[in-house]
Amino acid sequence: MGILGNFVVLEGIDGSGTSTQIELLKGRFGSRNSEGGMPVLYATAEPGAGELGRLIRRALRGELSLLPETLARLFAADRGEHLYGPGGLVERAGRGELVVCDRYVPSSLVYQGLECGEELPRTLNSPFPAPELIVFFDLDPRIAAERIRDRKEREIYEYLDFQIRVRDRYLSLLPGFRAQGSTVVQIDASRNQAEVAGQLWAVLENMPILKG
Ligand code: TYD
């Protein structure tokens, strides 16, 4: 599958701050859009907000016990809906919206890759387009663990030893994402929110959709 232009994916271990940065980005675009000249921002996340996403979140909370392979298939099914369903990412990016998604195929290759081996997530995700840009939020898993320590609910992957493996796997897969044609940028997610927002913005600004 080819590259989907205008499509940006934020990736990182749990607690690396991708969701926070998407919220900050919405604020930034909200004000800029009203000034005109900026593309519409479509900020979204996987797992999605629909029924499949809800089912996945139940499994992540441990309320539902599923085989890792089943979870890999559910993530891929949810992704297919997210991409191609009504108002989906392919349609939006195609009409010139800037689509920014919190997690995408790389999360499946990393997390499900660790859980059920490389082959199944690769096969399930091979039909999906690659993003124009992948931003990897790099953070020491020990710092991330501190950040998420006070969360009420702990999901099945939110343990330090697993997160250490998640980071290592991201780092080993990044060159492959580059080879498939995505621009891959690593940012230092240990900095404060404003600094990380600055790093992210500096990367986004270079995209053709924002350069005009
Ligand atoms: P996350 O973005 O961390 O959501 P929240 O902060 O709201 O809990 O994503 C939830 C978890 O889902 C995270 O541990 C990574 C995992 N995940 C996968 O294992 N595979 C995937 O394909 C995706 C999209 C997420």
Residues whose N, C-alpha, C, O or C-beta is under 5 A from the ligand:
A	BS01	TYD	D14 E46 P47 F75 R103 Y104 S107 S108 Y111 Q112 Y157
